[in-house]
Each structure stands twice: as C-alpha cells, then as structure tokens.
Amino acid sequence: MVSIKLSNVSKRFGSVAAVDGVSLQIERGELFFLLGPSGCGKTTILRMIAGFVEPEPGGEIRFDARPMTDVPAHKRNAGMVFQNYALWPHMSVAENVAYGLRERKVARDQRERRVRAALQSVRMAPYAERMPNQLSGGQQQRVALARALVIEPDAVLLDEPLSNLDAKLRLEMRHEIRRIHDETGITMVYVTHDQKEALSMADRVAVMSMGRVEQVGTPRAVYRNPVNAFVAGFIGEANFVPGRFVGAQDGAGFIDSDLGRLKARLGGPAPQAGAQVLCMVRPECLRFGAQGPNAFPATVRSHVYLGENEQFVLEASGCELRAVIANPGPDAPAPGSAVDVQFAPQDAVLLSAAEAKGGPS
C-alpha cells in the first residue's frame, strides 16, 4: 500500500477546467472518497492517479515519495474497478481474475493460488468456473474487485462501482468493500456522487465542486461542520436561515433573522457585525414542542410517514424548513397545524452567505 499525494493538479479539456489546482494527501491504507456532483472533476482525478489521463504541466502525483506523473498506467501497480465491471464475456470468473497475472507473466501455480485467494476474499470462490452472464450484478462487481486485488496492487481505484446495482445490492456491497478494505489494508480511492456511500464507508472524504476541492475531512466532521452552503447541501439535507450577524460569545454566534434571534456554532472566524450569514441546521435536529434557545412557531405544510421516521415541510415567517422526526408516534400534526419548533445551538452552524455559491446543489 502507498500514500498518494496530489500537488496543484489540473486538467483542461479545451476551454473547460475539469480539475483546477487540486492538492490532496491520501494516507497509506486509507479508504478515501472523492464525492461530488456530475462534472465536478472527481473521475478525472481518479484517472490521473491511474495514469489514464495526464495532468497539466506543473502538477505532480506521487505514490509515497515516487513521482508518478510520467509513469505509464501499466507500471503504476494500481488496480482499477470500473462502473460497468468490464469483464471479458468469453472468459470464466477465474480466467477474468487471472488476466492481469497472465499479462504480468506470473507462473501458473502462483497464478492459480492468487486467483483462489482473491476469489475467497470477495466470497466468490464457488463461482470460479461460471461465465459473467451467469452472475448477478453484485457478483460481477465482486469479480471485478477480485481482479483488481489479485495483482497485489499498491492502491485500488474505484469509479462509481455500485451505481449499476439496485438499492439492496448497493447496501450489501458497501459492507463488502469496507470489509475487504479492512482485511487487506490496501489504500483505496473511491469516486461517487452518493452521499450515503461516502458517509457510511469513508475514512475521509473530499467534497468537490467545479473542479475544486471544497472540504476534506471525516464523514462526521464534514457533515457536522461544513465550510460552506454547497458542502452542507450536498453532503445531506440542510435548512438555511439567512440573517445578520450580531456578535459572538464563547465560540457561539448570534444572528437576527426572520425567526428571531438565533444562536449557533461558528463555522469559522467570527464575521463582522452586520454581515449577512446563513444559519444551517439539519432536518433531524428540529424538534417539536421543545423549550430553550432557537424556539419559534411554525405551520405544518405537509408530511410523509415512512415508518422509522416522519418527514415534515414547515413554514415559519416566510422560511420553508424541513424536519425529520425519528421513531414517530401514533399521531402527527396535520397540515395547517401550528407547532412550536426548537433546535439546540450546538446542532447548528453559521456559514458565510458570501460563500454560498448560489446555495446547495
């Protein structure tokens, strides 16, 4: 396994900057996610790490201390798992997994041993003689992962590997990929647009927008402490209440808003008094009928009962807010009902309105 370092890496396609001056440090043995919407540059970064795309002059990619920028893809010892599996249809499962070893001229007895071990690691050993068209989508993805692991790579690169699977299989494969990573300890870089995959699997995640990295951190840190409204809105659902900054005390900030005076954690240095800010609070942090700071009246506009939770759309002083109540009771306030709503200051964060970039995407 290796660490992977990107220093000021860019890539242009004509007049479009697909990647714009990205610097990242991916640690040895880390399961690192590149997360963002379509067209943000995440797959281009993965392909530059793999060696399929060459970065612009001035950028550098290193595996540990070794410069990789001029090293061709087949000499980087990185296993790639593609979105569409890319299995040879005329080869059996075992033959597909062995393909990279044959290309590397690995002796037959060693090749067979490594293929067996790789198939066992992804729980596909009983299917070694089957053809790809005899496998489910989840099984094909396991074979693709075994093919990447069998070459004993320094890093495994995964490009939207679960996007072609149904919801149940995606959940199953999340656990499988996390298990395989933990058992092998291999550095993995995983590209996705799915926030749930990133939150549930990653050691750390880089949230990207328009070719740039907006924030890097653990899933918990990025979810609870987004640096701007884009990150807050992309990494999960978020309510944004605009207001004017009043002042700070003991690490908390105060704003005057249409909901009244609100108190929340500071997302960075305290802004100037009078600055326009956003108070970001997650839907699951809104509570009905609670007392304390940040309390305000609201009206229920609609609600959806989902069993384990209930989702509400609220209107409060012209602001539309979303609330999620876990383990809902036998009754719910009907549309048109008045409710008292509150959230704890530690569950909200103040963000600069100037960095909202048009709000969440």
C-alpha positions as CSV (number, residue, x, y, z in Angstrom):
1,M,0.0,0.0,0.0
2,V,1.1,3.6,-0.6
3,S,0.2,7.1,0.2
4,I,-1.0,9.2,-2.7
5,K,-0.2,12.9,-2.9
6,L,-1.6,15.3,-5.5
7,S,0.1,18.7,-5.7
8,N,-1.6,21.5,-7.7
9,V,-3.0,19.1,-10.2
10,S,-5.1,20.5,-13.0
11,K,-6.6,19.2,-16.2
12,R,-8.3,21.1,-19.0
13,F,-10.3,19.8,-21.9
14,G,-10.3,22.6,-24.4
15,S,-11.6,25.7,-22.6
16,V,-13.1,23.6,-19.7
17,A,-11.1,23.2,-16.5
18,A,-12.2,19.8,-15.4
19,V,-9.8,19.9,-12.5
20,D,-8.4,23.2,-11.2
21,G,-5.4,23.2,-8.9
22,V,-6.2,20.3,-6.6
23,S,-3.9,19.3,-3.8
24,L,-4.7,16.2,-1.7
25,Q,-2.9,13.9,0.7
26,I,-4.3,10.3,0.8
27,E,-2.7,8.3,3.6
28,R,-1.5,4.7,3.5
29,G,-4.2,2.2,4.0
30,E,-7.0,4.8,3.8
31,L,-10.4,4.4,2.2
32,F,-10.6,7.8,0.7
33,F,-13.7,9.2,-1.1
34,L,-14.0,11.8,-3.9
35,L,-17.6,13.0,-3.6
36,G,-19.4,15.5,-5.8
37,P,-22.0,16.1,-8.5
38,S,-21.5,15.0,-12.1
39,G,-18.9,17.1,-13.9
40,C,-17.1,18.2,-10.7
41,G,-13.8,16.5,-11.8
42,K,-13.7,13.5,-9.4
43,T,-13.4,10.8,-12.1
44,T,-10.8,12.9,-13.9
45,I,-8.7,12.9,-10.7
46,L,-9.1,9.2,-10.4
47,R,-8.0,8.6,-14.0
48,M,-5.0,10.9,-13.5
49,I,-4.0,8.8,-10.4
50,A,-4.4,5.6,-12.5
51,G,-2.3,7.1,-15.3
52,F,-5.0,7.1,-18.0
53,V,-5.1,10.9,-18.1
54,E,-2.0,13.2,-18.0
55,P,-2.2,16.3,-15.7
56,E,-1.3,19.8,-16.9
57,P,2.4,20.8,-16.6
58,G,3.2,22.0,-13.1
59,G,1.0,19.4,-11.3
60,E,2.5,16.4,-9.6
61,I,1.2,13.0,-8.4
62,R,3.3,10.9,-6.0
63,F,2.9,7.3,-4.7
64,D,4.8,7.6,-1.4
65,A,7.9,9.6,-2.4
66,R,7.9,8.4,-6.0
67,P,6.8,10.8,-8.7
68,M,4.2,9.2,-10.9
69,T,3.4,11.9,-13.4
70,D,5.5,10.4,-16.2
71,V,5.0,6.7,-15.2
72,P,2.6,4.9,-17.6
73,A,-0.6,3.3,-16.3
74,H,0.6,-0.3,-16.6
75,K,3.7,0.4,-14.4
76,R,1.8,2.1,-11.5
77,N,0.6,-1.1,-9.9
78,A,-2.8,0.3,-9.3
79,G,-6.0,-1.9,-9.6
80,M,-9.0,-0.3,-11.2
81,V,-12.6,-1.2,-10.6
82,F,-14.9,0.3,-13.3
83,Q,-18.5,1.3,-13.1
84,N,-19.5,-1.2,-15.8
85,Y,-17.4,-4.1,-14.4
86,A,-15.5,-4.5,-17.7
87,L,-15.4,-8.3,-17.5
88,W,-14.4,-10.4,-20.6
89,P,-17.7,-12.2,-21.6
90,H,-15.9,-15.2,-23.2
91,M,-13.8,-15.9,-20.0
92,S,-14.8,-17.6,-16.9
93,V,-14.7,-15.9,-13.5
94,A,-11.3,-17.4,-12.7
95,E,-9.9,-16.5,-16.1
96,N,-11.1,-12.9,-15.7
97,V,-9.4,-12.6,-12.4
98,A,-6.3,-14.2,-13.7
99,Y,-6.0,-11.9,-16.7
100,G,-3.7,-9.3,-15.1
101,L,-1.4,-12.0,-13.7
102,R,-1.1,-13.6,-17.2
103,E,-0.2,-10.3,-18.6
104,R,2.5,-10.0,-15.9
105,K,3.9,-13.4,-16.8
106,V,3.2,-14.8,-13.3
107,A,3.9,-18.6,-13.1
108,R,0.9,-20.8,-13.4
109,D,1.0,-22.4,-9.9
110,Q,1.4,-19.0,-8.3
111,R,-1.3,-17.5,-10.5
112,E,-3.8,-20.2,-9.5
113,R,-3.0,-19.7,-5.8
114,R,-3.5,-16.0,-6.0
115,V,-6.7,-16.3,-8.0
116,R,-8.2,-18.7,-5.4
117,A,-7.2,-16.3,-2.6
118,A,-8.7,-13.3,-4.4
119,L,-12.0,-15.1,-5.1
120,Q,-12.1,-16.2,-1.4
121,S,-11.6,-12.6,-0.2
122,V,-14.7,-11.5,-2.2
123,R,-16.6,-14.7,-1.4
124,M,-16.8,-15.8,-5.0
125,A,-14.7,-19.0,-4.9
126,P,-17.7,-21.3,-5.6
127,Y,-18.4,-19.4,-8.8
128,A,-14.9,-19.7,-10.3
129,E,-16.0,-21.7,-13.4
130,R,-19.1,-19.6,-14.2
131,M,-19.3,-17.2,-17.1
132,P,-20.0,-13.5,-16.4
133,N,-23.5,-13.7,-17.9
134,Q,-24.4,-16.3,-15.3
135,L,-23.8,-13.9,-12.5
136,S,-25.9,-11.2,-10.9
137,G,-24.7,-7.5,-11.0
138,G,-23.4,-7.7,-7.4
139,Q,-21.5,-10.9,-8.2
140,Q,-20.0,-9.4,-11.3
141,Q,-18.8,-6.4,-9.2
142,R,-17.2,-8.8,-6.7
143,V,-15.3,-10.4,-9.6
144,A,-14.1,-7.0,-10.8
145,L,-12.9,-6.3,-7.3
146,A,-11.1,-9.6,-7.1
147,R,-9.4,-8.9,-10.5
148,A,-8.1,-5.6,-9.0
149,L,-6.9,-7.2,-5.8
150,V,-5.2,-10.3,-7.4
151,I,-2.3,-8.3,-8.8
152,E,-1.4,-7.2,-5.2
153,P,-1.7,-3.5,-6.0
154,D,-0.3,-0.6,-4.1
155,A,-3.7,1.1,-4.5
156,V,-7.2,0.2,-5.7
157,L,-9.2,2.9,-7.6
158,L,-13.0,2.5,-7.7
159,D,-15.0,4.6,-10.2
160,E,-18.7,4.7,-9.1
161,P,-18.6,0.9,-8.6
162,L,-22.1,0.5,-7.2
163,S,-24.1,2.8,-9.4
164,N,-25.5,0.0,-11.6
165,L,-26.8,-2.1,-8.7
166,D,-30.2,-1.9,-7.1
167,A,-30.7,-0.4,-3.6
168,K,-30.4,-3.7,-1.7
169,L,-27.3,-4.8,-3.5
170,R,-25.7,-1.4,-3.1
171,L,-26.1,-1.7,0.6
172,E,-24.7,-5.2,0.7
173,M,-21.7,-4.2,-1.4
174,R,-20.9,-1.2,0.8
175,H,-20.4,-3.6,3.7
176,E,-18.4,-5.9,1.4
177,I,-16.0,-3.3,0.1
178,R,-15.5,-1.9,3.6
179,R,-14.8,-5.4,4.9
180,I,-12.3,-6.2,2.1
181,H,-10.5,-2.9,2.7
182,D,-10.2,-3.5,6.4
183,E,-8.9,-7.1,5.9
184,T,-6.4,-6.2,3.2
185,G,-5.3,-2.7,4.4
186,I,-4.9,-1.5,0.8
187,T,-5.1,2.2,0.0
188,M,-8.4,2.7,-1.8
189,V,-9.7,5.8,-3.6
190,Y,-13.4,5.7,-4.3
191,V,-15.3,8.1,-6.6
192,T,-19.1,8.6,-6.0
193,H,-21.9,11.1,-6.2
194,D,-23.8,9.2,-3.5
195,Q,-23.5,10.9,-0.1
196,K,-24.8,7.8,1.7
197,E,-21.9,5.7,0.3
198,A,-19.4,8.3,1.5
199,L,-20.9,8.8,4.9
200,S,-21.2,5.1,5.6
201,M,-17.9,3.9,4.2
202,A,-15.1,6.5,4.1
203,D,-12.2,7.1,6.4
204,R,-12.1,10.6,4.9
205,V,-13.9,12.3,2.1
206,A,-13.1,15.2,-0.2
207,V,-16.2,17.1,-1.4
208,M,-15.7,18.6,-4.8
209,S,-17.4,21.3,-6.9
210,M,-16.5,22.7,-10.3
211,G,-13.0,21.1,-10.4
212,R,-12.0,22.2,-6.9
213,V,-11.9,20.5,-3.5
214,E,-14.3,22.4,-1.2
215,Q,-13.6,20.4,2.0
216,V,-11.7,17.4,3.2
217,G,-12.4,15.6,6.5
218,T,-14.0,12.6,8.2
219,P,-17.6,12.0,7.2
220,R,-18.8,13.1,10.7
221,A,-16.7,16.3,10.6
222,V,-17.8,17.3,7.1
223,Y,-21.5,16.5,7.9
224,R,-21.5,18.4,11.2
225,N,-19.1,21.2,10.3
226,P,-19.4,22.1,6.6
227,V,-17.3,25.0,5.5
228,N,-19.9,26.5,3.2
229,A,-23.5,26.1,2.0
230,F,-22.5,23.9,-1.0
231,V,-20.9,21.3,1.2
232,A,-23.8,21.5,3.7
233,G,-26.4,21.0,1.0
234,F,-24.5,18.3,-0.9
235,I,-23.4,16.1,2.0
236,G,-27.0,15.9,3.3
237,E,-30.3,17.8,3.6
238,A,-29.9,21.2,5.2
239,N,-32.1,24.1,6.3
240,F,-30.6,27.6,5.7
241,V,-32.0,30.5,7.6
242,P,-30.5,33.9,6.5
243,G,-29.8,36.6,9.0
244,R,-27.5,39.4,10.1
245,F,-24.6,38.6,12.4
246,V,-24.8,40.3,15.8
247,G,-21.9,39.1,17.7
248,A,-20.0,36.1,19.3
249,Q,-19.6,34.7,22.8
250,D,-17.8,31.6,24.0
251,G,-17.4,30.1,20.5
252,A,-21.0,30.7,19.5
253,G,-22.5,33.3,17.2
254,F,-25.8,35.2,17.3
255,I,-27.8,36.4,14.3
256,D,-31.0,38.3,13.9
257,S,-33.3,36.5,11.4
258,D,-37.0,36.3,10.4
259,L,-37.2,33.5,13.0
260,G,-35.9,35.8,15.7
261,R,-32.5,35.8,17.4
262,L,-30.7,32.5,16.8
263,K,-27.6,31.1,18.4
264,A,-25.3,28.6,16.7
265,R,-21.7,27.4,16.4
266,L,-19.3,29.4,14.4
267,G,-18.2,27.7,11.2
268,G,-15.0,29.7,11.0
269,P,-13.7,33.1,12.3
270,A,-16.4,35.4,13.6
271,P,-17.7,37.7,10.8
272,Q,-18.0,41.4,11.1
273,A,-21.1,42.7,12.9
274,G,-23.9,43.3,10.4
275,A,-22.5,40.7,7.9
276,Q,-25.0,38.5,6.1
277,V,-24.8,34.9,7.2
278,L,-26.7,31.6,7.0
279,C,-27.7,29.5,10.0
280,M,-27.5,25.9,8.8
281,V,-29.5,23.3,10.8
282,R,-30.1,19.7,9.7
283,P,-33.8,18.5,9.4
284,E,-33.2,15.8,12.1
285,C,-32.1,18.5,14.6
286,L,-35.5,20.3,14.6
287,R,-37.7,19.3,17.5
288,F,-41.4,19.9,18.1
289,G,-42.7,21.3,21.4
290,A,-39.2,21.7,22.9
291,Q,-38.2,24.7,25.0
292,G,-35.0,26.7,25.1
293,P,-33.0,28.8,22.7
294,N,-33.8,29.0,19.0
295,A,-37.5,28.3,19.5
296,F,-40.1,29.7,17.1
297,P,-43.7,29.0,15.9
298,A,-44.3,27.3,12.5
299,T,-47.1,25.8,10.4
300,V,-47.1,22.3,9.0
301,R,-47.5,22.4,5.3
302,S,-47.1,18.6,4.5
303,H,-45.7,15.4,6.0
304,V,-44.8,11.9,4.8
305,Y,-44.8,8.9,7.2
306,L,-42.0,6.4,6.4
307,G,-42.3,4.1,9.4
308,E,-38.9,4.6,11.0
309,N,-39.2,8.4,10.6
310,E,-41.7,11.1,9.5
311,Q,-40.7,14.0,7.3
312,F,-42.3,17.4,7.6
313,V,-42.3,20.6,5.5
314,L,-42.8,23.6,7.7
315,E,-43.4,27.3,7.1
316,A,-42.1,29.8,9.6
317,S,-42.1,33.6,9.0
318,G,-41.7,33.1,5.3
319,C,-38.9,30.4,5.6
320,E,-39.6,26.9,4.3
321,L,-38.0,24.3,6.6
322,R,-37.7,20.5,6.6
323,A,-37.9,18.4,9.8
324,V,-37.3,14.7,10.3
325,I,-38.7,13.0,13.4
326,A,-37.3,9.6,14.2
327,N,-39.5,6.9,15.7
328,P,-42.7,8.9,15.2
329,G,-45.6,8.3,17.5
330,P,-49.2,7.1,16.6
331,D,-50.3,10.6,15.6
332,A,-48.8,13.6,13.7
333,P,-49.8,17.3,13.4
334,A,-52.0,17.6,10.4
335,P,-51.2,20.1,7.5
336,G,-52.2,23.5,8.6
337,S,-51.5,22.8,12.3
338,A,-49.5,25.3,14.3
339,V,-46.4,23.8,16.0
340,D,-43.6,25.1,18.3
341,V,-40.2,24.2,16.9
342,Q,-36.7,24.4,18.5
343,F,-33.2,23.4,17.8
344,A,-30.1,23.3,20.0
345,P,-27.3,25.8,19.3
346,Q,-24.7,23.1,19.2
347,D,-26.7,21.4,16.3
348,A,-26.5,24.5,14.0
349,V,-23.6,26.2,12.4
350,L,-23.2,29.8,11.0
351,L,-21.8,30.0,7.4
352,S,-20.9,33.0,5.3
353,A,-23.7,33.9,2.9
354,A,-21.0,35.3,0.5
355,E,-19.6,31.7,0.1
356,A,-23.0,30.1,-0.6
357,K,-22.3,29.9,-4.4
358,G,-26.0,30.1,-5.1
359,G,-26.9,27.7,-2.3
360,P,-26.8,23.9,-2.2
361,S,-26.7,21.8,-5.3
